[in-house]
Amino acid sequence: MSNVVVFGNQKGGVGKSTLSVLYAMWLADAHRQSVCFIDLDTQGNGSKTLRAFSVGVQASSLFVPGTDASKIGRGDHRERQVALVTASKQLADVELAKPDVVIPAFRTAVRALEGRFDTVVIDTPPALGLRMSAALIAATHVVCPIELEEYSIDGVTDMLKTVFGVRQRYNPRLELAGIVLNRFNAHSARQKAAVQQLVASYRDFVIPARISTRSAIPEALAEGKAVWELSKSSAREASLEVKEAFAVLQQRIQLQPIASAEGVSA
């Protein structure tokens, strides 16, 4: 069975879309995997970067009962096997729909995609709602990006409660793959203290690799490229950090670590 990896955090601005897009590209480039990227965020940042890989299907259609997701192809890009299921403003309407209709429909669609792709990557909106709930109920793994600020740490605590609650009630196969420290400033005493606080609380979940704030990453994504496709020196440094974090993350996913709710009240 393929992995379904959700990037989620109940706080915006933590680099969720950035990392989910880079992860999809990394799987395709480094592991030669076929990847389906589902963009559930109405802002559509992931869709903008991956627009060259669109297969002409909107993510909102996956919430409609009877949608045959098995017809979604892998795309015809020789250099990178990524298929984008695009975001649209219609995704906002999902939040007004009946949960017992849209959530089973989405789960069925994702199961069909599992049979066609090596990995399904899902970018979620920065708030708990039907779209994020549906993604977690359909997923095998969750990655929680975090920016090392006080409000972001509060947000990851809420996200972990949600993950473990969904696992307990609706999706026993759901695993927390890890918390990824993003936009790290090694010169900030405040951020260093935040790392210590985070590790003290969630040691088993924090990925021991940090991604610094680097201009090369948004520059590459704006061009529809992965950061390792840029030739500038800052891009090489950023690539090393990103790839190191993803390598640790992928190892955890492949080993299917047992998530524990210890220290977190659901």
C-alpha atoms as an extended CHARMM CRD file, in Angstrom:
* protein
*
       266  EXT
         1         1  MET       CA              0.0000000000        0.0000000000        0.0000000000  PROA      1               0.0000000000
         2         2  SER       CA              1.2680000000        3.4970000000       -0.8280000000  PROA      2               0.0000000000
         3         3  ASN       CA              1.9800000000        6.1760000000        1.7380000000  PROA      3               0.0000000000
         4         4  VAL       CA             -0.4220000000        9.0860000000        2.0860000000  PROA      4               0.0000000000
         5         5  VAL       CA              1.5380000000       11.9180000000        3.7060000000  PROA      5               0.0000000000
         6         6  VAL       CA             -0.2990000000       14.9710000000        5.0070000000  PROA      6               0.0000000000
         7         7  PHE       CA              1.5010000000       18.2170000000        5.8000000000  PROA      7               0.0000000000
         8         8  GLY       CA             -0.5420000000       19.9930000000        8.4290000000  PROA      8               0.0000000000
         9         9  ASN       CA             -0.4990000000       22.5940000000       11.1460000000  PROA      9               0.0000000000
        10        10  GLN       CA             -3.4120000000       24.4900000000       12.6340000000  PROA      10              0.0000000000
        11        11  LYS       CA             -1.3950000000       27.7100000000       12.3750000000  PROA      11              0.0000000000
        12        12  GLY       CA             -0.5500000000       29.3850000000        9.0990000000  PROA      12              0.0000000000
        13        13  GLY       CA              2.7680000000       30.7890000000        7.9580000000  PROA      13              0.0000000000
        14        14  VAL       CA              4.9450000000       27.8810000000        9.0810000000  PROA      14              0.0000000000
        15        15  GLY       CA              6.0800000000       26.7380000000        5.6330000000  PROA      15              0.0000000000
        16        16  LYS       CA              3.6150000000       23.8870000000        5.2550000000  PROA      16              0.0000000000
        17        17  SER       CA              3.0410000000       24.3800000000        1.5240000000  PROA      17              0.0000000000
        18        18  THR       CA              6.7300000000       25.0030000000        0.8510000000  PROA      18              0.0000000000
        19        19  LEU       CA              7.8260000000       21.7760000000        2.5000000000  PROA      19              0.0000000000
        20        20  SER       CA              5.0340000000       19.6510000000        1.0470000000  PROA      20              0.0000000000
        21        21  VAL       CA              5.9260000000       20.7780000000       -2.4950000000  PROA      21              0.0000000000
        22        22  LEU       CA              9.6450000000       20.1990000000       -1.9560000000  PROA      22              0.0000000000
        23        23  TYR       CA              8.9480000000       16.7970000000       -0.4180000000  PROA      23              0.0000000000
        24        24  ALA       CA              6.8950000000       15.7520000000       -3.4480000000  PROA      24              0.0000000000
        25        25  MET       CA              9.6790000000       16.9000000000       -5.7890000000  PROA      25              0.0000000000
        26        26  TRP       CA             12.3240000000       15.1650000000       -3.6580000000  PROA      26              0.0000000000
        27        27  LEU       CA             10.4660000000       11.8480000000       -3.7500000000  PROA      27              0.0000000000
        28        28  ALA       CA             10.2150000000       12.1030000000       -7.5310000000  PROA      28              0.0000000000
        29        29  ASP       CA             13.8270000000       13.2130000000       -8.0560000000  PROA      29              0.0000000000
        30        30  ALA       CA             15.7530000000       11.2690000000       -5.4160000000  PROA      30              0.0000000000
        31        31  HSD       CA             13.6040000000        8.1500000000       -5.1700000000  PROA      31              0.0000000000
        32        32  ARG       CA             12.0890000000        8.0820000000       -8.6670000000  PROA      32              0.0000000000
        33        33  GLN       CA              8.6370000000        7.7680000000       -7.1620000000  PROA      33              0.0000000000
        34        34  SER       CA              5.3620000000        8.6300000000       -8.8240000000  PROA      34              0.0000000000
        35        35  VAL       CA              3.6930000000       11.2420000000       -6.6330000000  PROA      35              0.0000000000
        36        36  CYS       CA              0.1840000000       12.6520000000       -6.5760000000  PROA      36              0.0000000000
        37        37  PHE       CA              0.0750000000       16.0840000000       -4.9480000000  PROA      37              0.0000000000
        38        38  ILE       CA             -3.3490000000       17.1540000000       -3.6680000000  PROA      38              0.0000000000
        39        39  ASP       CA             -3.6410000000       20.8460000000       -2.8270000000  PROA      39              0.0000000000
        40        40  LEU       CA             -6.4430000000       21.4560000000       -0.2990000000  PROA      40              0.0000000000
        41        41  ASP       CA             -5.4070000000       25.0140000000        0.5660000000  PROA      41              0.0000000000
        42        42  THR       CA             -7.5180000000       27.6530000000       -1.1580000000  PROA      42              0.0000000000
        43        43  GLN       CA             -4.4560000000       29.9300000000       -1.3570000000  PROA      43              0.0000000000
        44        44  GLY       CA             -3.1000000000       27.4430000000       -3.8860000000  PROA      44              0.0000000000
        45        45  ASN       CA              0.5900000000       28.1610000000       -3.3490000000  PROA      45              0.0000000000
        46        46  GLY       CA              1.5040000000       24.5390000000       -4.0240000000  PROA      46              0.0000000000
        47        47  SER       CA             -0.5780000000       24.5840000000       -7.1940000000  PROA      47              0.0000000000
        48        48  LYS       CA              1.2670000000       27.6740000000       -8.4380000000  PROA      48              0.0000000000
        49        49  THR       CA              4.6620000000       26.0310000000       -8.0520000000  PROA      49              0.0000000000
        50        50  LEU       CA              3.5870000000       22.6790000000       -9.5030000000  PROA      50              0.0000000000
        51        51  ARG       CA              1.3250000000       24.0940000000      -12.2360000000  PROA      51              0.0000000000
        52        52  ALA       CA              3.3880000000       22.4090000000      -14.9690000000  PROA      52              0.0000000000
        53        53  PHE       CA              2.3590000000       19.0390000000      -13.5010000000  PROA      53              0.0000000000
        54        54  SER       CA             -1.3920000000       19.6660000000      -13.3990000000  PROA      54              0.0000000000
        55        55  VAL       CA             -3.5230000000       16.7780000000      -14.6390000000  PROA      55              0.0000000000
        56        56  GLY       CA             -6.5860000000       18.9890000000      -15.0480000000  PROA      56              0.0000000000
        57        57  VAL       CA             -8.4510000000       17.7960000000      -11.9490000000  PROA      57              0.0000000000
        58        58  GLN       CA             -9.5580000000       20.0910000000       -9.1360000000  PROA      58              0.0000000000
        59        59  ALA       CA             -9.1450000000       18.9190000000       -5.5530000000  PROA      59              0.0000000000
        60        60  SER       CA            -12.7160000000       19.9560000000       -4.7590000000  PROA      60              0.0000000000
        61        61  SER       CA            -13.9800000000       17.1610000000       -7.0180000000  PROA      61              0.0000000000
        62        62  LEU       CA            -12.4580000000       14.5490000000       -4.6870000000  PROA      62              0.0000000000
        63        63  PHE       CA            -15.0760000000       15.4700000000       -2.0940000000  PROA      63              0.0000000000
        64        64  VAL       CA            -17.9320000000       14.6290000000       -4.4620000000  PROA      64              0.0000000000
        65        65  PRO       CA            -19.3850000000       11.1310000000       -4.0400000000  PROA      65              0.0000000000
        66        66  GLY       CA            -18.9230000000        8.9930000000       -7.1260000000  PROA      66              0.0000000000
        67        67  THR       CA            -15.7800000000       10.7450000000       -8.3890000000  PROA      67              0.0000000000
        68        68  ASP       CA            -13.5690000000        8.1440000000      -10.0720000000  PROA      68              0.0000000000
        69        69  ALA       CA            -10.0900000000        9.1210000000       -8.8930000000  PROA      69              0.0000000000
        70        70  SER       CA             -8.6170000000        5.9610000000      -10.4010000000  PROA      70              0.0000000000
        71        71  LYS       CA             -8.6630000000        7.7500000000      -13.7710000000  PROA      71              0.0000000000
        72        72  ILE       CA             -6.1930000000       10.3940000000      -12.5770000000  PROA      72              0.0000000000
        73        73  GLY       CA             -3.0100000000        9.7270000000      -14.5190000000  PROA      73              0.0000000000
        74        74  ARG       CA              0.6170000000       10.0780000000      -13.5460000000  PROA      74              0.0000000000
        75        75  GLY       CA              1.2640000000       12.8630000000      -16.0250000000  PROA      75              0.0000000000
        76        76  ASP       CA              3.5700000000       12.8010000000      -19.0360000000  PROA      76              0.0000000000
        77        77  HSD       CA              6.6290000000       14.5310000000      -17.5910000000  PROA      77              0.0000000000
        78        78  ARG       CA              9.6650000000       12.3550000000      -18.1850000000  PROA      78              0.0000000000
        79        79  GLU       CA             11.9090000000       14.2360000000      -15.7840000000  PROA      79              0.0000000000
        80        80  ARG       CA              9.5990000000       14.1420000000      -12.7580000000  PROA      80              0.0000000000
        81        81  GLN       CA              6.5920000000       11.9000000000      -12.1150000000  PROA      81              0.0000000000
        82        82  VAL       CA              4.3730000000       14.3320000000      -10.2180000000  PROA      82              0.0000000000
        83        83  ALA       CA              0.6430000000       14.7270000000      -10.8320000000  PROA      83              0.0000000000
        84        84  LEU       CA             -0.9730000000       17.8580000000       -9.4030000000  PROA      84              0.0000000000
        85        85  VAL       CA             -4.6110000000       17.9020000000       -8.2860000000  PROA      85              0.0000000000
        86        86  THR       CA             -5.1270000000       21.6500000000       -8.0920000000  PROA      86              0.0000000000
        87        87  ALA       CA             -6.6030000000       23.9320000000       -5.4700000000  PROA      87              0.0000000000
        88        88  SER       CA             -9.4920000000       26.2390000000       -6.2880000000  PROA      88              0.0000000000
        89        89  LYS       CA            -11.8000000000       28.6530000000       -4.5190000000  PROA      89              0.0000000000
        90        90  GLN       CA            -14.4820000000       25.9260000000       -4.5770000000  PROA      90              0.0000000000
        91        91  LEU       CA            -12.5960000000       24.1690000000       -1.7740000000  PROA      91              0.0000000000
        92        92  ALA       CA            -14.0530000000       26.6840000000        0.6690000000  PROA      92              0.0000000000
        93        93  ASP       CA            -17.5080000000       25.2470000000       -0.0620000000  PROA      93              0.0000000000
        94        94  VAL       CA            -16.3840000000       21.8900000000        1.3540000000  PROA      94              0.0000000000
        95        95  GLU       CA            -16.4390000000       23.4180000000        4.8420000000  PROA      95              0.0000000000
        96        96  LEU       CA            -20.1930000000       23.9970000000        4.4690000000  PROA      96              0.0000000000
        97        97  ALA       CA            -20.9720000000       20.4730000000        3.2970000000  PROA      97              0.0000000000
        98        98  LYS       CA            -22.1780000000       17.4900000000        5.3140000000  PROA      98              0.0000000000
        99        99  PRO       CA            -19.2520000000       15.6610000000        6.9610000000  PROA      99              0.0000000000
       100       100  ASP       CA            -20.8490000000       12.2520000000        6.4590000000  PROA      100             0.0000000000
       101       101  VAL       CA            -20.8980000000       12.9330000000        2.7110000000  PROA      101             0.0000000000
       102       102  VAL       CA            -17.6120000000       14.6750000000        1.8830000000  PROA      102             0.0000000000
       103       103  ILE       CA            -15.2570000000       12.8400000000        4.2530000000  PROA      103             0.0000000000
       104       104  PRO       CA            -16.0950000000        9.2990000000        3.0140000000  PROA      104             0.0000000000
       105       105  ALA       CA            -15.9750000000       10.5590000000       -0.5880000000  PROA      105             0.0000000000
       106       106  PHE       CA            -12.5050000000       12.0020000000       -0.1030000000  PROA      106             0.0000000000
       107       107  ARG       CA            -11.2500000000        8.9000000000        1.6780000000  PROA      107             0.0000000000
       108       108  THR       CA            -12.5080000000        6.7010000000       -1.1710000000  PROA      108             0.0000000000
       109       109  ALA       CA            -10.8280000000        8.9430000000       -3.7420000000  PROA      109             0.0000000000
       110       110  VAL       CA             -7.5090000000        8.8680000000       -1.9050000000  PROA      110             0.0000000000
       111       111  ARG       CA             -7.6520000000        5.0760000000       -1.5860000000  PROA      111             0.0000000000
       112       112  ALA       CA             -8.0370000000        4.8900000000       -5.3600000000  PROA      112             0.0000000000
       113       113  LEU       CA             -4.9980000000        7.1320000000       -5.8070000000  PROA      113             0.0000000000
       114       114  GLU       CA             -2.9800000000        4.8970000000       -3.4850000000  PROA      114             0.0000000000
       115       115  GLY       CA             -3.3350000000        2.1940000000       -6.0930000000  PROA      115             0.0000000000
       116       116  ARG       CA             -1.8940000000        4.3960000000       -8.8420000000  PROA      116             0.0000000000
       117       117  PHE       CA              0.9400000000        6.3010000000       -7.1650000000  PROA      117             0.0000000000
       118       118  ASP       CA              3.8820000000        5.4450000000       -4.9370000000  PROA      118             0.0000000000
       119       119  THR       CA              3.0410000000        8.3300000000       -2.5940000000  PROA      119             0.0000000000
       120       120  VAL       CA              0.1430000000       10.7410000000       -2.2100000000  PROA      120             0.0000000000
       121       121  VAL       CA              1.1350000000       14.1040000000       -0.6660000000  PROA      121             0.0000000000
       122       122  ILE       CA             -1.6010000000       16.3510000000        0.7040000000  PROA      122             0.0000000000
       123       123  ASP       CA             -1.1960000000       20.0250000000        1.5750000000  PROA      123             0.0000000000
       124       124  THR       CA             -3.8870000000       21.1820000000        3.9960000000  PROA      124             0.0000000000
       125       125  PRO       CA             -5.3990000000       24.5360000000        4.9750000000  PROA      125             0.0000000000
       126       126  PRO       CA             -4.0120000000       26.2400000000        8.1080000000  PROA      126             0.0000000000
       127       127  ALA       CA             -7.0980000000       25.5510000000       10.2280000000  PROA      127             0.0000000000
       128       128  LEU       CA             -8.9840000000       22.5660000000       11.5360000000  PROA      128             0.0000000000
       129       129  GLY       CA            -12.0450000000       21.9790000000        9.3830000000  PROA      129             0.0000000000
       130       130  LEU       CA            -13.5770000000       19.3630000000        7.1280000000  PROA      130             0.0000000000
       131       131  ARG       CA            -10.7140000000       19.4550000000        4.6200000000  PROA      131             0.0000000000
       132       132  MET       CA             -8.0240000000       18.8550000000        7.2100000000  PROA      132             0.0000000000
       133       133  SER       CA            -10.1610000000       16.2740000000        9.0010000000  PROA      133             0.0000000000
       134       134  ALA       CA            -10.7770000000       14.4220000000        5.7370000000  PROA      134             0.0000000000
       135       135  ALA       CA             -7.0650000000       14.4750000000        4.9220000000  PROA      135             0.0000000000
       136       136  LEU       CA             -6.1060000000       13.0450000000        8.3180000000  PROA      136             0.0000000000
       137       137  ILE       CA             -8.7780000000       10.3530000000        8.1170000000  PROA      137             0.0000000000
       138       138  ALA       CA             -7.4360000000        9.3120000000        4.6900000000  PROA      138             0.0000000000
       139       139  ALA       CA             -3.7210000000        9.5340000000        5.5830000000  PROA      139             0.0000000000
       140       140  THR       CA             -1.0690000000        7.0890000000        6.6900000000  PROA      140             0.0000000000
       141       141  HSD       CA              1.3480000000        9.7380000000        8.0020000000  PROA      141             0.0000000000
       142       142  VAL       CA              1.3610000000       13.3600000000        9.1600000000  PROA      142             0.0000000000
       143       143  VAL       CA              4.2390000000       15.8160000000        8.9720000000  PROA      143             0.0000000000
       144       144  CYS       CA              3.9180000000       18.8980000000       11.1560000000  PROA      144             0.0000000000
       145       145  PRO       CA              6.1320000000       21.8300000000       10.0750000000  PROA      145             0.0000000000
       146       146  ILE       CA              6.7790000000       24.3980000000       12.7820000000  PROA      146             0.0000000000
       147       147  GLU       CA              8.3840000000       27.8220000000       12.9210000000  PROA      147             0.0000000000
       148       148  LEU       CA             10.1780000000       28.3910000000       16.2050000000  PROA      148             0.0000000000
       149       149  GLU       CA              8.0100000000       31.1210000000       17.6750000000  PROA      149             0.0000000000
       150       150  GLU       CA              5.7880000000       30.9940000000       20.7330000000  PROA      150             0.0000000000
       151       151  TYR       CA              2.4850000000       30.9370000000       18.8540000000  PROA      151             0.0000000000
       152       152  SER       CA              3.7950000000       28.2530000000       16.4860000000  PROA      152             0.0000000000
       153       153  ILE       CA              4.6880000000       25.9870000000       19.3940000000  PROA      153             0.0000000000
       154       154  ASP       CA              1.1890000000       26.4670000000       20.7890000000  PROA      154             0.0000000000
       155       155  GLY       CA             -0.1410000000       25.5370000000       17.3570000000  PROA      155             0.0000000000
       156       156  VAL       CA              1.8070000000       22.2910000000       17.1700000000  PROA      156             0.0000000000
       157       157  THR       CA              0.3920000000       21.2290000000       20.5370000000  PROA      157             0.0000000000
       158       158  ASP       CA             -3.1310000000       21.6990000000       19.1670000000  PROA      158             0.0000000000
       159       159  MET       CA             -2.1780000000       19.8200000000       16.0050000000  PROA      159             0.0000000000
       160       160  LEU       CA             -0.8510000000       16.8380000000       17.9480000000  PROA      160             0.0000000000
       161       161  LYS       CA             -4.0510000000       16.6430000000       19.9490000000  PROA      161             0.0000000000
       162       162  THR       CA             -5.9740000000       16.5760000000       16.6780000000  PROA      162             0.0000000000
       163       163  VAL       CA             -3.7330000000       13.8950000000       15.1440000000  PROA      163             0.0000000000
       164       164  PHE       CA             -3.9860000000       11.5580000000       18.0970000000  PROA      164             0.0000000000
       165       165  GLY       CA             -7.7190000000       12.1740000000       18.3940000000  PROA      165             0.0000000000
       166       166  VAL       CA             -8.2550000000       11.2570000000       14.7320000000  PROA      166             0.0000000000
       167       167  ARG       CA             -6.0840000000        8.1870000000       15.1060000000  PROA      167             0.0000000000
       168       168  GLN       CA             -7.9920000000        6.9990000000       18.1530000000  PROA      168             0.0000000000
       169       169  ARG       CA            -11.4790000000        7.6070000000       16.7730000000  PROA      169             0.0000000000
       170       170  TYR       CA            -11.3380000000        7.3070000000       12.9910000000  PROA      170             0.0000000000
       171       171  ASN       CA             -8.0310000000        6.1820000000       11.4630000000  PROA      171             0.0000000000
       172       172  PRO       CA             -5.8890000000        3.6610000000       13.3810000000  PROA      172             0.0000000000
       173       173  ARG       CA             -3.2950000000        3.5510000000       10.5800000000  PROA      173             0.0000000000
       174       174  LEU       CA             -2.4290000000        7.2360000000       11.0440000000  PROA      174             0.0000000000
       175       175  GLU       CA              1.1390000000        7.8700000000       12.2670000000  PROA      175             0.0000000000
       176       176  LEU       CA              2.8880000000       11.0880000000       13.2180000000  PROA      176             0.0000000000
       177       177  ALA       CA              5.9890000000       11.0150000000       10.9990000000  PROA      177             0.0000000000
       178       178  GLY       CA              7.5650000000       13.9870000000       12.7020000000  PROA      178             0.0000000000
       179       179  ILE       CA              7.7540000000       17.6660000000       13.5710000000  PROA      179             0.0000000000
       180       180  VAL       CA              9.9900000000       19.5610000000       11.1300000000  PROA      180             0.0000000000
       181       181  LEU       CA             11.7850000000       22.6670000000       12.4300000000  PROA      181             0.0000000000
       182       182  ASN       CA             11.5340000000       25.2450000000        9.6590000000  PROA      182             0.0000000000
       183       183  ARG       CA             12.9300000000       28.7600000000        9.1660000000  PROA      183             0.0000000000
       184       184  PHE       CA             15.4530000000       28.2790000000       11.9300000000  PROA      184             0.0000000000
       185       185  ASN       CA             17.7680000000       31.1480000000       12.8690000000  PROA      185             0.0000000000
       186       186  ALA       CA             20.9000000000       29.7520000000       14.5070000000  PROA      186             0.0000000000
       187       187  HSD       CA             21.7890000000       33.2320000000       15.8210000000  PROA      187             0.0000000000
       188       188  SER       CA             18.5180000000       33.6630000000       17.7160000000  PROA      188             0.0000000000
       189       189  ALA       CA             18.7480000000       32.8790000000       21.4230000000  PROA      189             0.0000000000
       190       190  ARG       CA             14.9460000000       32.8500000000       21.5290000000  PROA      190             0.0000000000
       191       191  GLN       CA             14.7070000000       30.1870000000       18.8550000000  PROA      191             0.0000000000
       192       192  LYS       CA             17.3970000000       28.0750000000       20.4990000000  PROA      192             0.0000000000
       193       193  ALA       CA             15.4020000000       28.1990000000       23.7260000000  PROA      193             0.0000000000
       194       194  ALA       CA             12.2770000000       27.2500000000       21.7670000000  PROA      194             0.0000000000
       195       195  VAL       CA             14.0780000000       24.1880000000       20.3610000000  PROA      195             0.0000000000
       196       196  GLN       CA             14.9480000000       23.0670000000       23.8770000000  PROA      196             0.0000000000
       197       197  GLN       CA             11.3410000000       23.5530000000       24.9750000000  PROA      197             0.0000000000
       198       198  LEU       CA             10.0170000000       21.6370000000       21.9910000000  PROA      198             0.0000000000
       199       199  VAL       CA             12.4420000000       18.7360000000       22.3880000000  PROA      199             0.0000000000
       200       200  ALA       CA             11.7020000000       18.5310000000       26.1070000000  PROA      200             0.0000000000
       201       201  SER       CA              7.9900000000       18.1720000000       25.3630000000  PROA      201             0.0000000000
       202       202  TYR       CA              8.0360000000       16.1020000000       22.1590000000  PROA      202             0.0000000000
       203       203  ARG       CA             11.4750000000       14.5040000000       21.9100000000  PROA      203             0.0000000000
       204       204  ASP       CA             10.2760000000       11.3940000000       20.0600000000  PROA      204             0.0000000000
       205       205  PHE       CA              8.5880000000       13.4210000000       17.3350000000  PROA      205             0.0000000000
       206       206  VAL       CA             11.0660000000       16.2180000000       16.5140000000  PROA      206             0.0000000000
       207       207  ILE       CA             13.1330000000       15.5690000000       13.3590000000  PROA      207             0.0000000000
       208       208  PRO       CA             16.8150000000       16.1130000000       14.3020000000  PROA      208             0.0000000000
       209       209  ALA       CA             17.4930000000       18.3500000000       11.3150000000  PROA      209             0.0000000000
       210       210  ARG       CA             16.6750000000       22.0190000000       10.9390000000  PROA      210             0.0000000000
       211       211  ILE       CA             15.8540000000       24.0520000000        7.8570000000  PROA      211             0.0000000000
       212       212  SER       CA             17.1540000000       27.6170000000        8.0480000000  PROA      212             0.0000000000
       213       213  THR       CA             15.5910000000       30.7450000000        6.6290000000  PROA      213             0.0000000000
       214       214  ARG       CA             17.0830000000       31.0210000000        3.1400000000  PROA      214             0.0000000000
       215       215  SER       CA             15.9660000000       33.2040000000        0.2270000000  PROA      215             0.0000000000
       216       216  ALA       CA             16.8580000000       30.5100000000       -2.3170000000  PROA      216             0.0000000000
       217       217  ILE       CA             13.8760000000       28.3700000000       -1.3290000000  PROA      217             0.0000000000
       218       218  PRO       CA             11.0850000000       30.8490000000       -2.1980000000  PROA      218             0.0000000000
       219       219  GLU       CA             13.0690000000       31.9630000000       -5.2480000000  PROA      219             0.0000000000
       220       220  ALA       CA             13.1200000000       28.4270000000       -6.5980000000  PROA      220             0.0000000000
       221       221  LEU       CA              9.4610000000       27.7660000000       -5.8750000000  PROA      221             0.0000000000
       222       222  ALA       CA              8.4580000000       31.0090000000       -7.5980000000  PROA      222             0.0000000000
       223       223  GLU       CA             10.1580000000       29.6340000000      -10.7240000000  PROA      223             0.0000000000
       224       224  GLY       CA              8.3960000000       26.2870000000      -10.3860000000  PROA      224             0.0000000000
       225       225  LYS       CA             11.6400000000       24.5660000000       -9.4220000000  PROA      225             0.0000000000
       226       226  ALA       CA             13.0570000000       22.6660000000       -6.4760000000  PROA      226             0.0000000000
       227       227  VAL       CA             15.7770000000       24.5390000000       -4.5860000000  PROA      227             0.0000000000
       228       228  TRP       CA             18.3910000000       21.9670000000       -5.6510000000  PROA      228             0.0000000000
       229       229  GLU       CA             17.7980000000       22.9800000000       -9.2810000000  PROA      229             0.0000000000
       230       230  LEU       CA             19.2720000000       26.4420000000       -8.6690000000  PROA      230             0.0000000000
       231       231  SER       CA             23.0220000000       26.9130000000       -9.1180000000  PROA      231             0.0000000000
       232       232  LYS       CA             23.6760000000       29.6650000000       -6.5470000000  PROA      232             0.0000000000
       233       233  SER       CA             25.6700000000       28.7820000000       -3.4260000000  PROA      233             0.0000000000
       234       234  SER       CA             22.8450000000       29.6520000000       -1.0290000000  PROA      234             0.0000000000
       235       235  ALA       CA             20.6660000000       27.1580000000       -2.8990000000  PROA      235             0.0000000000
       236       236  ARG       CA             23.2270000000       24.4150000000       -2.3610000000  PROA      236             0.0000000000
       237       237  GLU       CA             23.2730000000       25.1120000000        1.3660000000  PROA      237             0.0000000000
       238       238  ALA       CA             19.4810000000       25.1420000000        1.5190000000  PROA      238             0.0000000000
       239       239  SER       CA             19.3290000000       21.9080000000       -0.4930000000  PROA      239             0.0000000000
       240       240  LEU       CA             21.5890000000       20.1070000000        1.9740000000  PROA      240             0.0000000000
       241       241  GLU       CA             19.3540000000       21.0940000000        4.8920000000  PROA      241             0.0000000000
       242       242  VAL       CA             16.1150000000       20.2110000000        3.1300000000  PROA      242             0.0000000000
       243       243  LYS       CA             17.3900000000       16.8650000000        1.8760000000  PROA      243             0.0000000000
       244       244  GLU       CA             18.7700000000       15.9560000000        5.3010000000  PROA      244             0.0000000000
       245       245  ALA       CA             15.4160000000       16.6630000000        6.9400000000  PROA      245             0.0000000000
       246       246  PHE       CA             13.5440000000       14.6930000000        4.2760000000  PROA      246             0.0000000000
       247       247  ALA       CA             15.9390000000       11.7380000000        4.5190000000  PROA      247             0.0000000000
       248       248  VAL       CA             15.2730000000       11.4380000000        8.2570000000  PROA      248             0.0000000000
       249       249  LEU       CA             11.5630000000       11.9300000000        7.6800000000  PROA      249             0.0000000000
       250       250  GLN       CA             11.4480000000        9.2630000000        4.9820000000  PROA      250             0.0000000000
       251       251  GLN       CA             13.3100000000        6.7890000000        7.1460000000  PROA      251             0.0000000000
       252       252  ARG       CA             10.6810000000        7.2420000000        9.8330000000  PROA      252             0.0000000000
       253       253  ILE       CA              7.8790000000        6.8370000000        7.3370000000  PROA      253             0.0000000000
       254       254  GLN       CA              9.3610000000        3.6610000000        5.9090000000  PROA      254             0.0000000000
       255       255  LEU       CA              9.7890000000        2.2120000000        9.3780000000  PROA      255             0.0000000000
       256       256  GLN       CA              6.2050000000        3.2270000000       10.2330000000  PROA      256             0.0000000000
       257       257  PRO       CA              6.9760000000        4.5040000000       13.7330000000  PROA      257             0.0000000000
       258       258  ILE       CA              4.3930000000        3.9750000000       16.4380000000  PROA      258             0.0000000000
       259       259  ALA       CA              2.9540000000        7.3300000000       17.4330000000  PROA      259             0.0000000000
       260       260  SER       CA              2.2500000000        7.8160000000       21.1080000000  PROA      260             0.0000000000
       261       261  ALA       CA             -0.1290000000       10.2500000000       22.7360000000  PROA      261             0.0000000000
       262       262  GLU       CA              1.9640000000       10.3820000000       25.9010000000  PROA      262             0.0000000000
       263       263  GLY       CA              2.0990000000       13.9460000000       27.1600000000  PROA      263             0.0000000000
       264       264  VAL       CA             -0.7250000000       15.0780000000       24.8990000000  PROA      264             0.0000000000
       265       265  SER       CA             -4.3530000000       15.0520000000       25.9750000000  PROA      265             0.0000000000
       266       266  ALA       CA             -6.6840000000       14.3060000000       23.0720000000  PROA      266             0.0000000000
